[in-house]
C-alpha cells in the first residue's frame, strides 16, 4: 500500500511539473563573444513585451510577466559581459546585465514574433567596431538601435532546420545501433549554434527533442515562421553496406535515378501520426506542392550546390552530388528548401563517424558555410 501511495505521489508531482511547463512560458539566456562585440540571446517560448535600457555599467532588461515563468541561463565566459542577474516584481521580471567596458554601445534586434531578442554590446570608443556592426545589420535587413533611442521592433529573418525523424519514427539504424533520429538532432543543434553565433538570423528547429513530428507539420512550422530557408538533415541508409558519402537534394516530382526513387519512397512512407492517405491523394498533393515550390527551384538548386561543395571539402565524405527527388518534407515549404543526407549510417565506418562530435561539427560547419554563401547572394 505504501509503495502504491509513493507511486501516485510521484506521478502527481510529475503531472504538476508537466502542467507547469505547458502553461508557463520559459526564458533562456545565453552569451556569445565575437571579435568586435558580445551578444546576449534572450529566447522565450512565448512572445515577450520588454524594454532595454543602459544604466551606467549595466544593461537593464525589463520583461512584462503577469504570471511566473521559468528562467534558464547557460554558463558563459565573456570578455564584455561579466554577469547576468534577475529579480521579479509584481508584473515583471528585470534582468541586470553587467558589462566590463566602461564605455559601451548597446544595440537590440527583435524577431518578428517577439520571442527572440539579441542584445549586442560593443565598445563605443572603437568607431570601426560600431560601423562594422551597423553595416552588417543593414546587409541582413535589420535595423539596430542604441538603447538610448526610442524603442523599435526590428525583425529577424528565420532559418528553419529540420532534424529528420524522431519519436517512434527512428529512421535508418546502423549496425552498431546508432539511430538516424539521434544524430540528425545532434547535428541540427550544432548547426543552430553556429548560425546564431555568426549571422543575425533566428534559427527554429522543427523539433528540439526526441518527439514525433509529421512531415506536413514540419512544412507548416517553416511557413508559420515565414522561413527564409529550410534545411532538412538526414543520415542515409542502403542495403549495400559499402554505400558511402553525402548528397544534397532539392524537390522534383521526378527522382534522379531508381535508387533515389527508393530512398524518397522510404522517407515519404515513414509511420505518421496523422493517418494514411490514398496514393491518389498523396500524388495530387505532391503535384500541387511541386507547383508551389517551382518558384524556388533555382534558389533551392543553388543552395544545394553550395552546401554539397562545402560538405565534401570540410567533412571529407565522398561526393555523391546534388540530386532531385520527390521528398514530402520539402513539399509545401514556401522558401528555398533542401534535404541533406550527411553520410550513410548503414556503412559501419560512417556510422562511427556520425556519433563523433568532431564529425558532426564538421558537417554542421559545412552546411553553415554553404548557407552563408547562399545568403550573401540572395539576402535582400
N, C-alpha and C positions, 0 to 999 in steps of 0.2 A: 504493500500500500504506500509505504514511504517512497519507494522508487517511482511509483506512478505519480505521486504528488510532485516529486522533483522534476520528472519529465515534463509535466504540464506547466510547472513554474518556468522552466527554461523555455518551453515553447511560447508561453505568454510573453516573456521578455523579448524573444526573437521577433514575434509578431509586432510588438510595440516598437521595436527598433526599426523594423521594416516600414511600418506606417509612418514613423517619424521621418525616415529618409525619403519616403514618397511625397509627403505633404509639406515638408520644409525644404527650402532651397539650400544649396551649398555654394560656398565661395572658395575657390582655390587660388592661392598666391604663389608665385614663383618669380625668380630673378635670373637674368642672364646678362653677362658682360660682353660688350663689343669693343673694337678698338677705339671708337670715338664717343661711345655713350653706353649707359646701362639701361636695361628695360625691365620694368615691373609688369608682370602679367596678372591681371585680376579677372578670373573667369568664373561665371556663375551658371548654375543650371536654369536660372530664370532671368528675365530682363532686369536690369538694375537702373535705379534712379540715383545718381550720385553727383557730387561736386568735388573738384580738386583745387586745392589752394596751397600756395607756397608761404611758409611762415618761418623765417629765419633759416635754420639748418634743417628744417623739417618740411615734408610734404604731407598735408592733411587730406585724407580721402574720406568723405562722409557718404555713407550709403543708407538710403532710407529703408527701414525694415519694420513693418508693423508686427511681424512675427519673427521669432528667432530663426537663425539659420546656422548651419554647420560651417566651420572655418577650417580649411586645411592649408598649411603653409609648408612648402617644400624647403628642405635645408638648402642653404646657398652660401657662397663666398663671393663677395663683390668688392671691386675697388672703389665704387662710388656709393653703393647702398650699404650702410652699416647695420641697420636693424629694421624690423617691422613689428610694431606692437599694435594691439587693438583693444577697444573697450566698447561697451554698449550703453546707449542712452534709452530714453523711453520709447522712441520710434525710429532709432537709427543705430548704426554701427559707425565708429570712427577708427580709421587706420592711420597710424602715425609712422611715417617712413623717414628715418634719419639718414641724412646724406653727408658723406665725408667732405667733399669740396666745400669751401666757404662760399664761393660764388658760382652758382649754377643756374641753368635754364631748364624748365620743365615743359615738355610737350605731351599732349594727350591725343590718343586716337580711340574711337569707339566703333564697335561693329554695328551693322545696320539694325540688328535686333537688340542691341544694348546689353548683350550678355558677355561681351569681352571688352576689356579696357586695357590699352597699352599705355604705360607712362614712361616716357623716355627722359633720362637725366643726362645732361652734358655740361661741361664747363663753359660758362659764358665768357671767360677770358680768352678762349680759343675760338676766334671767329671762323676759322676754316672748318672746325667741327660742326658748328651750327649751320653754316651754309651747306655743308655736305648733307646734313640731315634733312634740311628743307628741300634740297634738290631731289633727294631720294624720295621724299614724300610726294613731291609733285609728279615724279615719273611714275609713281604707283597709284596716282589718283586719290591721294589722301590730303586732307587739309589739317596740318598740325598747328596747334596754337599754344602759346605760352600760358602758364597758369594765371598770369595777371590779366589776360584778356577775358572778354565776356565768354561764358560757356557756350560751346558749339557742339553739335553732334556730327562727328566725322564718320565716314563709312569705311569699313574694311571689306575688301573682297574675300570670298570664301573659296577655299580649295577643299574638295571632299575626297577623302581617302577611304577606300572600301577594303577592309581585311576580309578576304574570301572565306565563306563557310562560317561555322560557329554553332555552338549548342549541340543539338542532336546530329546536325549535319557536319561530320568531321572532315569531309573532303578526302583527298588521297592520303594513304598511310604508307610509311616507309617500312623497310624490312626490320628496322630496329624499334618500331612502334611510334615513330615521330608522326604527329598528325598535322595535316596541312593547316587546319584551323588555328593551331597554336603558333606556327611560325609566321603565318600571314599577319596575325595580330601584333606579334613582336616587331616585325619589320615595319608595319604601319605606324606603330607608336614611335619608333626611332625616326621615321620619315617626318612625322608631325613635329617632333622636337627640332629637327634640322631646319625645316621650312620656317617655323615661327621664330627661330633664332637668327635667321639670315635675311628674310624679306618680310615686309609688312603685310602679310596676308593671314587671314584667320584659317585654321585647319579644323575641319569637322570630320570625325570618324563615323562611319555608318554603324559601328559597334565598338564599344570600349572594353568589352569583356566577352566571356565565352557564352554567348546567347544566340538563339535563332533569330535571323533577320531574313525575311523573304526577299527574293530578287526584285520584286516590284517595290517593296519598301525601301530598298537601297536607292533606287532611282528617285523615289518620292523624296527621300531625305535630301538628295542633291538638289532637286528642284525647289524644295521648301526653303533651302538656304541660298537659293539663286546662285548655285555654284558656278565659278568661272572656269574650273577644270575638274574633271572626275577621273580618278585613277583607282582601278581595282587590282588588288595584289593577290596572286595565287602561287602555288607550287605545283608543278606539272607531275603527271603520273602516266606511266606507259606499261604495257605488258612486256616490253623489252627492257630488261634490267640495264642494258648498255646505253639506252637513250639518255642524252645529257644536253645541257646548255640552256640558254634563256631565249625567250622570244616575246615580242610585244604585239598586241592585236588592236585593231580598231574595227568598227562594226561594218558588216556587209551581210546581206542575205546569202551570198554565195561564199562558201568556205574555200580557202586557198587550195586544199587538197583533201583526199579521203581521210587521212589521219587527223587533220584539223577538224573535219566534219564530225568525227567520232568524239574528239575532245569537247567540242561545243555541245554535242548531244549529252555527254556525261554531266557537264556543268549545268546545262539547262534543265536536266531532269533530276536534280538533287531533291531530296524529300523536302517539301514545303509545308508550312503550317496553314496555308490558306486554300488548300484543296487542289484537286487536279482538274485541269480543263481539257476539253477535247482537242485533238490535234488540229482540227479546222480552226477553232477559236484561237489556238496558240499561233498558228501560221498567220492568221489575219492580223493578230496583234503585232507580230514581228514585221509584217509588211508596212503597217501603218506607222510604227515607230521608226522603221528604217527610213521612211519618207521624212519623218520629223528630224532624224539625225543627219539627213543628206546635206543640210546647210552647214554642218560642222565637219563633214568628211575630210575636207582638205586640211583643216586645223588639226583634226584628230590624227591624220596620217603623218603630219609634220611632227607633232608631239611624240608619236610612237617612234619615229625615226631617231629623234634626239635622245629619247630615253634608251633605246636599244643600243645606240652607239656608245653611250656612257657606260651601260651595263657591261659590255664586253671589254671596255678599257679598264674599268675600276675593279670589277669583280673577277675578271679572268675567265668567265664562263664562255663556252662555245657559242658562237654567234649563229643562232637559228633564224635570224632575220625578223622583219616586220611582216605580219600576215593579216588577213581579213577572215572574220568568222561571225556567224550569227549568234553571238553571246547575248542572252536575255538581259544580263545585268547592265549591258551598255545601252539597251533599248530604253527609250523614254527619257534619257538624260538630255536635258536641253543645254548642252555645252560640249566643248571638245572632250572626248572620253576615250580612254584606252584601258586595256587589260594586260597586266604584266605577269607572265609566267617566269618566275625568278630563277628556278632551277628544277631539276627532276628529283622529287622526293622518293621516287621509285628506284633511283640509282643509289646504291649504298654509299658511294663516295660523296655524292651531292647531298644526300640525306644528312650525313655527318656535318657537312659544311653549313647546312641550313640551321643547325642547332647552335652554331658558334656565334657569339656576339660580334666578333670582328667581321665575319662574312655578312651577317645581317646588316651591320653598319655600312659595309661597302655597297651592298645592294641599295640601301636607303639613300646613301650619298649619291650614287649613280642616278637614281630616279630624280633626286632633287636637282642635280646639275642639268639633266636633260630638261626638266620642268623649268628651271631658271632661264635657260637659253630660250625656251619657247615663250616665256613671259616677256622677255626682253623684246621680242619681235611683235607679240600680239597684245601686250598690255597697253591700254589706251592712256 
